[in-house]
Amino acid sequence: MLTHLQIRDFAIIDAVELELRNGLTVLTGETGAGKSILVDALQLLAGGRAGAEAVRHGAERAEVSATFDLAQAPAALKQWLEGQSIDCQGELIVRRVVTADGRSRAYLNGQSVPVQLLREAGDILIDIHGQHEFQSLTRGAAQRELLDAYGALIPLTDQVGIAHRVWLGLLNRTLELETQARDRDAKLELLRYQGQELQALGLADGEIESLTEERVRLANRGRLAQGTQTALTELYEHETGSAHAGVSRALQALKGLTALDAKLTTLLPLLEEAAIHIREGARELERYGETLDVDSARQESVERRLAAIEELARKHRVAPLQLRARTTELHTELETLERADVDLAKLRKELSAALESYRTQAQALSGKRTLVARSLAKDISARMQTLGMSGGRFEADVAQNGNADPAQHGIDQIEFRVSANPGSPPRALSKVASGGELSRLSLAVQVSYAASETRCMVFDEVDSGIGGAVAEIVGRELRALGERGQVLCVTHLPQVASQAHHHLRVTKLTDGRTTRTTLTELSAADRIEELARMLGGIEVTAKAREHARDMLSGAAQSPQERASAGASPATPSATAGAARDAPSGAHTVRRPRPPGRKGR
């Protein structure tokens, strides 16, 4: 149950704070006063779309927060909160902040959460019915979803969806293997040939790198031989100017001087070591030069080997260095294809079992839908009699399509049919129902669906297109819903407003520069004036006030409430007194801040 609502700088609302209780609460006001803005705020809390346009002009951000009492919350909500590790001690505070640049943040009990999680919580906490919902009532998918929601069949529908996804995955894999099997022989022959080709190549690990290096060396052996000989000459073979000869002469000169200065003795080991390194370097150069003396046949052999490798790499459309990996890949593919018959047979068995499991669950869902459809048809047909469609009949047809492929939502085709007039056979809604009839049927469906709900129910001008006695019946239906829970209703009909347990008036104020919306809780006397305004024209007359007083008296002593209280019908004066004495503390309305003050 929604117990507290606070709105700051949202649309044209400066600041509003409400304390709410059980029962039917109506919001009335002049056209354009901003009644539906409160519904928009609740939709924002339920994870609806948020944009910069939601922020009041001149403000930095819009903020909407609500407190829900979880004493009678459904188990699904408590389990969901536990699953999200959100701590709650009997209440849940939902908060949404939208900044002027359009960014949005969401919080559950002070814990920042993604909007998707806020939407999941909102689906459990709030049930919002818009004034144009009847337009979707003619669509088959919407009819199926409504029937499943009415019968609490959504968990079973989800299980059918899971079974369908398992079956579909196996089907796709089976089709893939069957496609491979059709070309199996030709594919096997090709794979074996390609594998034998790669095997015949006998490519060793690191061979390509080694051959590539050798190719470069053989192609440049002239330059390498010349450079090597020059280095060898400079280091060791030059008779007078080699590095080894120079180091040797320096060593002999210093040895004669050590007797004169012992400090020179430390240099001798360094020069001796340098001479040794020069000799070893010269020997390595001699050995390297010998390796360059190869015949042209070796160079041709290297070139042929690399050409064969590169040709095979082009054939397989891979780089030469990827040939060994391609060999492993072909081997794996060949093994898979050779055992495809065994895998395909196994997969077909799994596919058959998955299809049987799907059909079993879909049949169970279909049976439950048939039972729920009867209950829904009976419920809505009864409500039609009181909504100006006397003698009308509603049917929810559940037809199995056994020849169709499995679908995610099951094997049923759901179709709502209606007979608006006695003696006429029921036909599809889209073919027989007028706009007004669809509006009333939608209201009957919404009320029937909401009657089994424990969420806070919000109706946004769902009574549009009706009036007179039908409007009064609608008001009674909504009042009956409020007696079992909490209902908020935006309405322009006095017949509906008179049935409310609590009444709020929405007023638009402007000083010529800024516009803002305020909410005022109405006392019994104020309600008479508001209903008289809704009944009358520009000038509220005494007759309009008297009519309003009679409407409130009748609502306060409705037959349902008299029956539940065990009281006898009250006289007009007594009911008027009851209306005057009705509790007026259902809401605490704090006045908006004066213009000029910015929100937090």
Secondary structure, 3 states (H helix, E strand, C coil): CEEEEEEEEECCEEEEEEECCCEEEEEECCCCCCHHHHHHHHHHHCCCCCCHHHECCCCCEEEEEEEEECCCCCHHHHHHHHHCCCCCCCEEEEEEEEECCCCEEEEECCEEECHHHHHHHHHHHEEEECCCHHHHHHCHHHHHHHHHHHCCCHHHHHHHHHHHHHHHHHHHHHHHHHHHHHCHHHHHHHHHHHHHHHHHHCCCCCHHHHHHHHHHHHHCHHHHHHHHHHHHHHHHHCCCCCHHHHHHHHHHHHHCCCCCCHHHHHHHHHHHHHHHHHHHHHHHHHHHHHHCCCCHHHHHHHHHHHHHHHHHHHHCCCCHHHHHHHHHHHHHHHHHHHCHHHHHHHHHHHHHHHHHHHHHHHHHHHHHHHHHHHHHHHHHHHHHHHCCCCCCEEEEEEEECCCCCCCCCCCEEEEEEEECCCCCCCEEHHHHCCHHHHHHHHHHHHHHHHCCCCCEEEEECCCCCCCHHHHHHHHHHHHHHHHHCEEEEECCCHHHHCCCCEEEEEEEEECCCCEEEEEEECCHHHHHHHHHHHHCCCCCCHHHHHHHHHHHHHHHCCHHHHHHHCCCCCCHHHHHHHHHHCCCCCCCCECCCCCCCCCC
